[in-house]
Amino acid sequence: MRQHSIPWDQAGPHAHPFTATHDAPTSTNVDLVVPVYNEEASLATSVATLLRATSEGDSHVTIIIADNASTDATPTIAEALAEKHPDVRYVRLEQKGRGRALSKVWSASDADVVAYTDVDLATDIRALDPMVEVIRSGIADVAIASRLLPGLDISRGVKREVISRCYNRLLRLSLGVGYSDAQCGFKAMSAEAAKKLLPLVEDTAWFFDTELLTRAEWAGLRIHEFGTDWVDDPDSSVDVLATAWADVKGIHRLRRTILRSGGQTLGIDDVPAPNTGAQILHFIDVGIVSTLLYAVLFLFGVQMFSPTVANLGALLISTVANTGLNRRHTFGVRSPHHGLAAQIKGLASFALCLGFTSAGLAISANFTGPLASVGTLAVLTSANLLATIVRFVLLRTWVFAIGAHHNSRSAHHG
């Protein structure tokens, strides 16, 4: 999965060097869903704004009002809008749930691209055209708006800002994902991606977005992020704390499901790892980082402990970091399944590294003088670099061999 973050107003037909250009681009059909629940006060105004904005774009956009069991005048207003405007449709659901509404409408869609926006239009609707373009041109499978990229004009309260940023950091740590903003209410994806992903998504409420994006990333689909300005809706009925807690439970359920299944969902193991040349370069980068980490930890540790203990602690911590970084960046493993097994195998090579560095300690045992610590560090660093070369072979042929073999088999069958 390749992930990009670009301003929405810089995307277009020439936003990517490999984008095909055409004298007369074919119009793309887009189904833009607006999930609503008791929105009688704002629905007509929002739809009017959407109609004006989408009429000026290059795509043919159908606005679909997805009513989540509203009990006010929302159904009457939505039906009237659908009767008046040929590019507006109305769908009624008798059960609440934004995720349920999106899944139902997107699954039934025959458009080229499916998208949704929140009815409050807090996100700039002008981002829709570039989002559709990166999908139409094949640059991305999924396009999302993000409020958490730098340099944006974001207007919302401190509580929501803190909760949102903490939530997205939790996603990175627990699910190993790279997208920056799971819950921004403006997303689009290709019809092909939707048909693959929707049957796998279990959540029908607010966690739907997170689960959809996570499964997309684990499946190796390409996600494009567009930084966009955003204005908070002061009248929003969303209970932020209750939603955050539901999301935490959703994270636990999703991670548990994936771990129990061994990662066998929608091509998680079918995502090709970087080629050998790229692996070597990534491994060197990770090796430099982990070696520097080892050196810093050893220098601090030797001030408080014996060289043997300092070496043991620095080597253990840097080995764990090295395995984690190599897993993601060198061998392209994104999902959390087999993560513990990989760390255990990685720690098995700890004994080998310990043997190299222990030999280095024996060599430097007789070093004396004010530069003894520096000399010891030099010997240990050299030993650690030698162990790193052997470690690459072990990682490639043993620690991450399951994914590599699976990819090889998939290539032969494909």
C-alpha positions, 0 to 999 in steps of 0.5 A: 500500500502506498500512501500520499498526502497532498493538498486537494487543490494541487491534484488534477489530471497531471498530479502524478507523472504516470497519470494518463492524459486524454484530450477529452476525459471520459466523465466519471459517474459518482454516487455521493451519499449523505447519511442523515438522521433527524436533519430537517433543519439543514438538509435542504440547504446542504443539498442545495450547496452540494448541487451547486458544487458538483454541477461545476465538476468534471464528474456526473455526481448523483447525491443520495440521501441515506436516511437512518430512520429519522423521526422528524420531517427529514423523510418528507424533505428528502422525498421532495428534493429527490422529486425536484432534482434529477441528480438527487435520490432518497433511500430510507433505512429503518435502522440507525447507523451511518456505517449501515447506510453507507454499506447498503447504498454503496453495495447497490451502486453501479457508479464508477466511484462511491463517496460520502460526505457528512450533512454538515459539510464541515469539509470543503466539498471542492475536494471531491473532484481531485479525490475522484480524479486520483481514483479514476486515473488509477493513482489511488483506490481510496481517497480521504480528507484529513484534518490532521495534516500540517498547515490546515485551517481547522476550527474546532474545540480543544476536547475534540482535537485532543480526542481525535489526535489521540484516537488516530495515534492509537490506531497507528500503534494498535493496528499498524496503519499509516493513514492520519485521520480515520473519522473525517466525514469525507471519503471516496473509493473505486467501485471495485475497492468497495465491492471487495471491502464492504462484505468484510466490514462488520461495524454499522455505526461510527467505527465503520470508517476506521474498519474500512480504511484499516482493511483497505490498508492491510489489503494493500490498496492505495490510499490518497490523503487530501489535507482540507480545512474543516469547520466544526459543527457546534450543533453536532449531536455526536457524543464524542466520548461515547463514540471514542469508547465504541471505537476502542472496542471496535479496535479490540474486536478488529485486532482480535478477529485478524489475529485469530484468522491468521491474517487470512482476509482479503489478500493481506498476505498477497501484498508483495514485499519490496524487491530484493534491491529495495529490501537491502536499501531499507534494511541498511536504513533500519540498520543505521537507525538501530545501530545508533540506538544501540550506541546511545543506549550503551553509552548511557547504560555503561555509566550506571551498569557494567559493560556486560549489562549495558550491552545486554540491555542496549542490544535487547531494546535495539533488536526489538526496534530493529525487528519492528522497523524491518517488518514494516519498512523492509519486508512490507508487512502491514497487518498485525498478524504474526507480529508476536511470532516475528518478534520471538524469531527476531529475539532468537537472533538476539543470541547470535548478536549477543555472541558477536558483541560478547566476543567484542567485549572480550577483545576490549576487556584490557582497554585502559585509559580515558578513551577505554569506553570509546574504544569498547564502543567502537569494537562493539559497534563493529561486531554489531554491524557484522551481526546485522549482515547475518541478521538480514539473511535470517530475517529474509529466509526465516523470520519473514519467510512465511509472507515471502513464500505466500507471496511467491505461491500467489504469484504462481497461481495468479 
